[in-house]
Amino acid sequence: MQRVGLIGWPVAHSLSPVMHNAAFAALGMDWEYVLVPVEPGRLGEVLEELRARGLAGANVTVPHKRDVIEHLDRLSEEAAAIGAVNTISAAGDGALTGSNTDGMGFLADLRSHGFDPGGVDALVIGTGGSARAVVHALSSAGASSVVVLGRSLERARELTGDMAGRFPSIVLEEALFPGGLDDRLHAAHLVVNCTPLGMVGHEPSTGLYADAPFGERHLVCFRSKSGQA
């Protein structure tokens, strides 16, 4: 049996095993998807254990999407550009390659709902791996502007700075969260929450957004309690 899993902390709430194992069963594949809870600080140790045990691959979620890079052997071009990894594949020789499917999945979901990100003004809340993938995806798709809102202005500036060189025609700015949300919302078409707010084990998101002046012009993407977008 081949095994794959989800690396993150916490992960007990995740629905990924239910979804993936149902898919494996439907396809007649002798595979199993498991949860791999990894506390911060133990990432390198656990990856070496998984490498030795022959895990075929893994998904990576918060808070490890950026930190995992230093423990991998290779990166896909997109993962290198984003600066974060959400998928690891293992080669026959044990080499681990990191890739990132967050951005393409996000764009596919937007378009499946009839929303074209080209030319839009977007607010992206968060500065971690998911936010990096979303900012990269929106910029690649031709968004007019992207404002990154973060509780650390320094981290928000790091993100926009990393992307600015790749997308010189996109207006990339940063602002503090939550105060900057109301200030910037009037000019936005799309709002994307890329923080853990609202997930099991984290503070609720409703209090921060309840009084925000959302209107009919806004498409808002939040996380569910399970961590799914």
Summary of the structure (lengths in Angstrom):
residues: 229
radius of gyration: 18.0
end to end distance: 29.8
largest distance: 53.7
contacts: 731
relative contact order: 0.12
helix: 34%
strand: 23%
